[in-house]
């Protein structure tokens, strides 16, 4: 079947338009620019904050345990650590494979620490010790991730869970 000549340019134009729209969707945040720009964009787009959130959650677990809070309160902070770690894993990959692997390792350890803490919150000392060990293991894993961001971008990312008021437009400020 042969199409009339007048339809061929219209079909070609439609195909070009659809193809361009599809390719434009692939060039979103973190997909264009230099490796440094892509990682910087990822870090300022929530990646650095996720690291900071896990760090804060871990400190909150330590604080709740050191204060001998009620099991329900301990379970709450432990569950928050697990949930935030799983959310952070869901936000991977990063624009850098090594950074993705480093963060995935840190977040998996954080999730396990939260799970063991939750299960041990009623007083199971072995699970609480394992959770403490996992949280200690997590700290250098997160530091390695931040070091990778610095190596790629040349800047230390903010891992603050709030926006600094005096950053002066610098996404790494604060």
MARBA-3410 file (N, C-alpha, C, O; in Angstrom, 1 decimal):
174
0.8,-1.2,0.0,0.0,0.0,0.0,0.9,1.2,0.0,1.8,1.3,0.8 ~ 0.6,2.1,-0.9,1.4,3.4,-1.0,0.6,4.5,-0.4,-0.6,4.7,-0.7 ~ 1.3,5.3,0.4,0.6,6.5,1.0,0.7,7.7,0.0,1.7,7.8,-0.8 ~ -0.3,8.5,0.0,-0.2,9.7,-0.9,1.0,10.6,-0.5,1.3,10.6,0.7 ~ 1.7,11.2,-1.4,2.9,12.0,-1.1,2.7,13.1,0.0,3.6,13.4,0.7
1.5,13.6,0.1,1.3,14.7,1.1,1.3,14.2,2.5,1.7,15.0,3.4 ~ 1.1,12.9,2.7,1.1,12.4,4.1,2.5,12.0,4.6,2.8,12.0,5.8 ~ 3.4,11.8,3.6,4.8,11.4,4.0,5.5,12.5,4.9,6.0,12.2,5.9 ~ 5.5,13.8,4.4,6.1,14.8,5.3,5.4,14.9,6.6,6.1,15.2,7.6 ~ 4.1,14.8,6.7,3.4,14.9,8.0,3.8,13.8,8.9,4.0,14.0,10.1
3.9,12.5,8.4,4.4,11.4,9.2,5.8,11.6,9.6,6.1,11.3,10.8 ~ 6.6,12.0,8.7,8.0,12.3,9.1,8.2,13.3,10.2,8.9,13.1,11.1 ~ 7.4,14.4,10.1,7.4,15.5,11.1,7.0,14.9,12.4,7.5,15.2,13.5 ~ 5.9,14.1,12.4,5.4,13.5,13.7,6.4,12.6,14.3,6.6,12.6,15.5 ~ 7.1,11.8,13.5,8.1,10.9,14.0,9.3,11.6,14.6,9.8,11.3,15.6
9.7,12.7,13.9,10.8,13.5,14.4,10.4,14.2,15.7,11.2,14.2,16.7 ~ 9.2,14.7,15.8,8.7,15.4,17.0,8.7,14.4,18.2,9.1,14.7,19.3 ~ 8.1,13.2,18.0,8.0,12.2,19.0,9.4,11.7,19.4,9.7,11.5,20.6 ~ 10.3,11.5,18.5,11.6,11.1,18.8,12.4,12.1,19.6,13.1,11.8,20.5 ~ 12.2,13.4,19.2,12.9,14.5,20.0,12.4,14.6,21.4,13.1,14.8,22.3
11.1,14.4,21.5,10.5,14.5,22.9,11.0,13.3,23.7,11.3,13.5,24.9 ~ 11.1,12.2,23.2,11.6,11.0,23.9,13.1,11.2,24.3,13.5,10.8,25.4 ~ 13.9,11.7,23.4,15.3,12.0,23.8,15.4,13.1,24.8,16.3,13.0,25.6 ~ 14.6,14.1,24.7,14.7,15.2,25.7,14.4,14.7,27.1,15.0,15.2,28.0 ~ 13.6,13.7,27.2,13.3,13.1,28.6,14.5,12.4,29.1,14.6,12.3,30.4
15.4,11.9,28.3,16.6,11.3,28.7,17.7,12.2,29.2,18.6,11.8,29.9 ~ 17.5,13.5,28.9,18.5,14.5,29.2,18.2,15.3,30.5,18.5,16.4,30.6 ~ 17.5,14.6,31.4,17.0,15.3,32.6,18.2,15.5,33.6,19.3,15.3,33.3 ~ 17.8,15.9,34.8,18.7,16.2,35.8,19.7,15.1,36.1,19.2,13.9,36.2 ~ 21.0,15.3,36.1,21.9,14.3,36.4,22.3,13.5,35.1,23.1,12.5,35.2
21.8,13.8,34.0,22.0,13.0,32.8,22.8,13.8,31.7,23.2,13.2,30.7 ~ 23.1,15.1,32.0,23.8,15.8,31.0,24.9,16.6,31.7,24.8,16.8,32.9 ~ 25.9,17.0,31.0,27.0,17.8,31.6,28.2,16.9,31.9,28.2,15.7,31.7 ~ 29.2,17.5,32.6,30.4,16.8,33.0,30.0,15.9,34.2,29.0,16.1,34.8 ~ 30.9,14.9,34.4,30.6,14.1,35.6,30.5,14.9,36.9,29.7,14.6,37.7
31.4,15.9,37.0,31.3,16.8,38.2,30.0,17.5,38.3,29.4,17.5,39.4 ~ 29.5,18.0,37.2,28.2,18.7,37.2,27.0,17.7,37.5,26.1,18.1,38.3 ~ 27.1,16.5,37.0,26.0,15.6,37.2,26.0,15.1,38.7,24.9,15.1,39.3 ~ 27.2,14.9,39.3,27.2,14.5,40.7,26.8,15.6,41.6,26.1,15.5,42.6 ~ 27.3,16.8,41.2,26.9,18.0,42.0,25.4,18.2,42.0,24.8,18.5,43.0
24.8,18.0,40.8,23.3,18.2,40.7,22.6,17.1,41.6,21.6,17.4,42.2 ~ 23.1,15.9,41.5,22.6,14.8,42.3,22.7,15.1,43.8,21.7,15.0,44.6 ~ 23.8,15.6,44.2,24.1,15.9,45.7,23.2,17.0,46.2,22.6,16.9,47.3 ~ 23.0,18.1,45.4,22.2,19.2,45.8,20.7,18.9,45.6,19.9,19.6,46.2 ~ 20.4,17.9,44.8,19.0,17.5,44.5,18.4,16.6,45.6,17.4,16.0,45.4
19.2,16.4,46.7,18.7,15.5,47.7,19.6,14.4,48.2,19.5,13.8,49.2 ~ 20.6,14.1,47.4,21.6,13.1,47.7,22.4,13.4,49.0,22.5,12.5,49.8 ~ 22.9,14.6,49.1,23.6,15.0,50.3,22.7,15.0,51.5,23.1,14.5,52.6 ~ 21.5,15.4,51.4,20.5,15.4,52.5,20.2,14.0,52.9,20.0,13.8,54.1 ~ 20.1,13.1,52.0,19.9,11.7,52.4,21.0,11.1,53.3,20.7,10.4,54.2
22.2,11.5,52.9,23.4,11.0,53.7,23.2,11.6,55.1,23.4,10.9,56.1 ~ 22.9,12.9,55.2,22.8,13.6,56.5,21.6,13.0,57.3,21.7,12.9,58.5 ~ 20.5,12.6,56.6,19.4,12.1,57.3,19.8,10.7,58.0,19.4,10.5,59.1 ~ 20.5,9.9,57.3,20.9,8.6,57.8,21.8,8.9,59.0,21.7,8.2,60.1 ~ 22.7,9.8,58.9,23.6,10.1,60.0,22.8,10.6,61.3,23.1,10.2,62.4
21.8,11.5,61.1,21.0,12.0,62.2,20.2,10.8,62.8,20.1,10.7,64.0 ~ 19.6,10.0,61.9,18.9,8.8,62.4,19.7,7.9,63.3,19.3,7.5,64.3 ~ 20.9,7.7,62.9,21.8,6.8,63.6,22.1,7.4,65.0,22.2,6.8,66.0 ~ 22.4,8.7,65.0,22.7,9.4,66.3,21.4,9.4,67.2,21.6,9.3,68.4 ~ 20.3,9.5,66.6,19.0,9.4,67.4,18.8,8.1,68.0,18.3,8.0,69.1
19.2,7.0,67.3,19.1,5.7,67.9,20.1,5.6,69.1,19.7,5.1,70.1 ~ 21.3,6.1,68.9,22.3,6.1,70.0,21.7,6.8,71.2,21.9,6.4,72.3 ~ 21.2,8.0,70.9,20.6,8.8,72.0,19.5,8.1,72.7,19.4,8.1,74.0 ~ 18.6,7.5,72.0,17.4,6.9,72.6,17.9,5.7,73.5,17.4,5.5,74.6 ~ 18.9,5.0,73.0,19.4,3.8,73.7,20.2,4.3,75.0,20.1,3.7,76.0
21.0,5.4,74.8,21.8,5.9,76.0,20.9,6.4,77.1,21.2,6.4,78.2 ~ 19.7,6.9,76.7,18.8,7.5,77.7,17.8,6.4,78.2,17.0,6.7,79.1 ~ 18.0,5.2,77.8,17.1,4.1,78.2,15.7,4.4,78.0,14.8,4.2,78.8 ~ 15.4,5.0,76.8,14.0,5.3,76.4,13.1,4.0,76.4,13.7,2.9,76.4 ~ 11.9,4.2,76.5,10.9,3.1,76.4,11.1,2.3,75.1,11.4,2.9,74.1
10.8,1.0,75.1,10.9,0.2,73.9,10.2,0.8,72.7,10.7,0.8,71.6 ~ 9.0,1.4,72.9,8.3,1.9,71.8,9.0,3.1,71.2,9.0,3.3,70.0 ~ 9.6,4.0,72.0,10.4,5.1,71.5,11.6,4.6,70.8,12.0,5.2,69.7 ~ 12.2,3.6,71.3,13.4,3.1,70.6,13.0,2.4,69.3,13.7,2.6,68.2 ~ 11.9,1.7,69.3,11.4,1.1,68.0,11.2,2.2,67.0,11.4,2.0,65.8
10.6,3.3,67.4,10.3,4.4,66.5,11.6,4.9,65.8,11.6,5.1,64.6 ~ 12.6,5.2,66.6,13.8,5.8,65.9,14.5,4.7,65.1,15.2,5.0,64.1 ~ 14.4,3.4,65.5,15.0,2.4,64.7,14.3,2.2,63.4,14.9,2.0,62.3 ~ 13.0,2.3,63.4,12.2,2.1,62.2,12.5,3.3,61.3,12.5,3.1,60.1 ~ 12.7,4.5,61.8,13.0,5.6,61.0,14.3,5.4,60.3,14.5,5.8,59.1
15.3,4.9,61.0,16.6,4.6,60.3,16.4,3.6,59.2,16.9,3.9,58.1 ~ 15.7,2.6,59.4,15.4,1.6,58.4,14.7,2.2,57.2,15.1,2.1,56.0 ~ 13.6,2.9,57.5,12.8,3.5,56.4,13.6,4.6,55.6,13.5,4.6,54.4 ~ 14.4,5.4,56.3,15.2,6.4,55.6,16.3,5.7,54.7,16.6,6.2,53.6 ~ 16.8,4.7,55.2,17.9,3.9,54.5,17.2,3.3,53.2,17.8,3.4,52.1
16.1,2.7,53.4,15.4,2.1,52.2,15.0,3.2,51.2,15.1,2.9,50.0 ~ 14.5,4.3,51.7,14.2,5.4,50.8,15.4,5.9,50.0,15.4,6.1,48.8 ~ 16.5,6.0,50.7,17.8,6.4,50.1,18.2,5.4,49.0,18.7,5.8,48.0 ~ 18.1,4.1,49.3,18.4,3.1,48.3,17.5,3.2,47.1,18.0,3.1,46.0 ~ 16.3,3.6,47.3,15.4,3.8,46.2,15.7,5.0,45.3,15.2,5.0,44.2
16.5,5.9,45.9,16.9,7.1,45.1,18.2,6.8,44.3,18.7,7.7,43.6 ~ 18.8,5.6,44.4,19.9,5.3,43.6,19.5,4.8,42.3,18.4,4.3,42.1 ~ 20.3,4.9,41.2,21.7,5.2,41.2,22.0,6.7,41.2,21.1,7.5,40.9 ~ 23.3,7.0,41.5,23.8,8.3,41.3,24.4,8.4,39.9,24.4,7.4,39.2 ~ 24.8,9.5,39.5,25.5,9.6,38.2,26.9,9.0,38.1,27.5,9.0,37.0
27.4,8.5,39.2,28.7,7.9,39.3,28.6,6.5,39.9,28.1,6.3,41.0 ~ 29.1,5.5,39.1,29.0,4.1,39.5,29.6,3.8,40.9,29.0,3.1,41.7 ~ 30.8,4.3,41.1,31.5,4.1,42.4,30.7,4.7,43.5,30.6,4.0,44.6 ~ 30.2,5.9,43.3,29.4,6.5,44.4,28.2,5.7,44.7,27.8,5.6,45.8 ~ 27.5,5.2,43.6,26.3,4.4,43.8,26.7,3.2,44.6,25.9,2.8,45.5
27.7,2.5,44.3,28.1,1.3,45.1,28.4,1.6,46.5,28.0,0.9,47.4 ~ 29.2,2.7,46.7,29.5,3.1,48.1,28.3,3.4,48.9,28.2,3.0,50.1 ~ 27.4,4.2,48.3,26.2,4.6,49.1,25.3,3.4,49.3,24.7,3.2,50.3 ~ 25.2,2.5,48.3,24.3,1.3,48.4,24.8,0.5,49.6,24.0,0.0,50.4 ~ 26.1,0.3,49.7,26.7,-0.5,50.8,26.4,0.2,52.2,26.0,-0.5,53.1
26.6,1.5,52.2,26.3,2.2,53.5,24.8,2.2,53.8,24.4,1.9,55.0 ~ 23.9,2.3,52.9,22.5,2.3,53.1,22.0,0.9,53.5,21.1,0.8,54.3 ~ 22.6,-0.1,52.9,22.2,-1.5,53.3,22.6,-1.8,54.7,21.8,-2.4,55.5 ~ 23.8,-1.3,55.1,24.2,-1.5,56.5,23.3,-0.7,57.5,23.0,-1.2,58.5 ~ 22.9,0.5,57.1,22.0,1.3,57.9,20.7,0.7,58.1,20.1,0.6,59.2
20.2,0.1,57.0,18.9,-0.6,57.0,19.0,-1.8,58.0,18.1,-2.0,58.8 ~ 20.0,-2.6,57.9,20.2,-3.7,58.8,20.3,-3.3,60.2,19.8,-3.9,61.1 ~ 21.0,-2.2,60.4,21.2,-1.6,61.8,19.8,-1.3,62.4,19.5,-1.5,63.5 ~ 19.0,-0.6,61.6,17.7,-0.2,62.0,16.8,-1.5,62.3,16.1,-1.5,63.3 ~ 16.9,-2.4,61.4,16.1,-3.7,61.7,16.5,-4.4,62.9,15.7,-4.8,63.7
17.8,-4.5,63.1,18.3,-5.2,64.3,18.0,-4.5,65.6,17.6,-5.0,66.6 ~ 18.0,-3.1,65.5,17.7,-2.3,66.6,16.2,-2.5,67.0,15.8,-2.6,68.1 ~ 15.4,-2.4,65.9,13.9,-2.6,66.1,13.6,-3.9,66.8,12.8,-3.9,67.8 ~ 14.2,-5.0,66.3,13.9,-6.3,66.8,14.5,-6.5,68.2,13.9,-7.2,69.0 ~ 15.5,-5.7,68.5,16.1,-5.8,69.9,15.7,-4.8,70.9,16.1,-4.8,72.0
14.8,-3.9,70.5,14.3,-2.8,71.3,13.7,-3.2,72.6,13.6,-2.5,73.6 ~ 13.2,-4.4,72.7,12.6,-4.9,73.9,13.6,-5.5,74.9,13.2,-6.0,76.0 ~ 14.9,-5.4,74.5,15.9,-5.8,75.5,16.8,-6.9,75.0,17.6,-7.4,75.8 ~ 16.7,-7.3,73.8,17.5,-8.4,73.3,18.9,-7.8,73.0,19.2,-7.2,72.0 ~ 19.8,-8.0,74.0,21.1,-7.4,74.0,22.0,-7.8,72.7,22.7,-7.0,72.2
21.9,-9.0,72.3,22.7,-9.5,71.1,22.3,-8.7,69.9,23.1,-8.3,69.1 ~ 21.0,-8.4,69.7,20.5,-7.7,68.5,20.9,-6.2,68.7,21.3,-5.6,67.7 ~ 20.9,-5.7,69.9,21.3,-4.3,70.1,22.8,-4.1,69.8,23.2,-3.1,69.3 ~ 23.6,-5.1,70.3,25.0,-5.0,70.0,25.3,-5.1,68.5,26.1,-4.4,68.0 ~ 24.6,-6.0,67.8,24.8,-6.1,66.4,24.4,-4.8,65.7,25.1,-4.3,64.8
23.3,-4.2,66.1,22.9,-2.9,65.5,23.9,-1.8,65.8,24.2,-1.1,64.9 ~ 24.5,-1.8,67.0,25.5,-0.8,67.3,26.7,-1.0,66.4,27.3,-0.1,65.9 ~ 27.1,-2.3,66.2,28.3,-2.6,65.4,28.0,-2.2,63.9,28.9,-1.6,63.3 ~ 26.8,-2.4,63.5,26.4,-2.0,62.1,26.4,-0.5,62.0,26.9,0.0,60.9 ~ 26.0,0.2,63.0,26.0,1.7,62.9,27.4,2.2,62.9,27.7,3.2,62.2
28.3,1.6,63.7,29.7,2.0,63.6,30.3,1.7,62.3,31.1,2.5,61.8 ~ 30.0,0.6,61.7,30.4,0.2,60.3,29.9,1.2,59.3,30.6,1.5,58.3 ~ 28.7,1.7,59.5,28.1,2.6,58.5,28.8,3.9,58.4,28.9,4.5,57.3 ~ 29.3,4.4,59.5,30.0,5.8,59.5,31.1,5.9,58.5,31.0,6.9,57.7 ~ 32.1,5.0,58.5,33.1,5.2,57.5,32.6,4.9,56.0,33.1,5.5,55.1
31.6,4.1,55.9,31.0,3.9,54.6,30.4,5.2,54.0,30.5,5.5,52.9 ~ 29.7,5.9,54.9,29.1,7.2,54.5,30.2,8.2,54.2,30.1,9.0,53.3 ~ 31.3,8.2,55.0,32.4,9.1,54.8,33.1,8.8,53.5,33.5,9.7,52.8 ~ 33.2,7.5,53.1,33.8,7.2,51.8,32.9,7.8,50.7,33.5,8.2,49.7 ~ 31.6,7.7,50.9,30.7,8.3,49.9,30.9,9.8,49.7,31.0,10.3,48.6
31.0,10.5,50.9,31.2,11.9,50.8,32.6,12.2,50.2,32.7,13.1,49.4 ~ 33.6,11.4,50.5,34.9,11.6,49.9,34.8,11.4,48.4,35.5,12.1,47.6 ~ 34.0,10.5,47.9,33.9,10.3,46.5,33.2,11.5,45.8,33.6,11.9,44.7 ~ 32.2,12.1,46.5,31.6,13.3,45.9,32.6,14.4,45.8,32.7,15.1,44.8 ~ 33.5,14.5,46.8,34.5,15.5,46.8,35.5,15.2,45.7,35.9,16.2,45.0
35.9,14.0,45.5,36.8,13.6,44.5,36.3,13.9,43.1,37.0,14.4,42.2 ~ 35.0,13.7,42.9,34.4,14.0,41.6,34.1,15.5,41.3,34.3,16.0,40.2 ~ 33.6,16.1,42.4,33.1,17.5,42.2,34.2,18.6,42.6,34.2,19.7,42.1 ~ 35.1,18.2,43.5,36.0,19.2,44.0,35.4,20.0,45.2,36.1,20.9,45.6 ~ 34.2,19.6,45.6,33.6,20.4,46.7,33.0,19.4,47.7,32.6,18.3,47.4
33.0,19.8,49.0,32.4,19.0,50.0,30.9,19.3,50.0,30.5,20.5,50.1 ~ 30.1,18.3,49.8,28.6,18.5,49.8,28.0,18.8,51.1,28.6,18.4,52.2 ~ 27.0,19.5,51.2,26.2,19.7,52.4,25.4,18.5,52.7,24.7,18.0,51.8 ~ 25.6,17.9,53.8,24.7,16.8,54.2,23.7,17.2,55.3,23.1,16.4,56.0 ~ 23.5,18.5,55.3,22.5,19.1,56.2,21.2,18.7,55.8,20.9,18.5,54.6
20.3,18.5,56.8,18.9,18.1,56.5,18.0,19.3,56.4,16.8,19.2,56.2 ~ 18.7,20.5,56.5,18.0,21.8,56.3,18.8,22.6,55.3,20.0,22.4,55.1 ~ 18.1,23.6,54.7,18.8,24.5,53.8,19.5,25.6,54.6,18.9,26.3,55.4 ~ 20.8,25.8,54.4,21.5,26.8,55.1,21.1,28.2,54.7,20.9,28.5,53.5 ~ 20.9,29.1,55.6,20.4,30.4,55.3,21.4,31.3,54.7,21.1,32.2,54.0
22.7,31.0,54.9,23.8,31.9,54.5,24.6,31.3,53.4,25.8,31.6,53.3 ~ 24.1,30.4,52.6,24.9,29.7,51.6,25.2,30.6,50.4,26.1,30.3,49.6 ~ 24.5,31.7,50.3,24.8,32.7,49.2,24.6,32.1,47.8,25.4,32.5,46.9 ~ 23.7,31.2,47.6,23.5,30.5,46.3,24.5,29.4,46.0,24.3,28.7,45.0 ~ 25.4,29.1,46.9,26.4,28.0,46.7,25.7,26.7,47.2,25.5,26.6,48.4
25.5,25.8,46.3,24.8,24.5,46.7,25.7,23.7,47.7,25.1,22.8,48.4 ~ 27.0,24.0,47.7,27.8,23.3,48.6,28.1,24.1,49.9,28.9,23.7,50.8 ~ 27.5,25.3,50.0,27.7,26.1,51.2,26.9,25.6,52.4,26.0,24.8,52.3 ~ 27.4,26.1,53.5,26.7,25.7,54.7,27.5,25.0,55.6,27.1,24.6,56.7
END
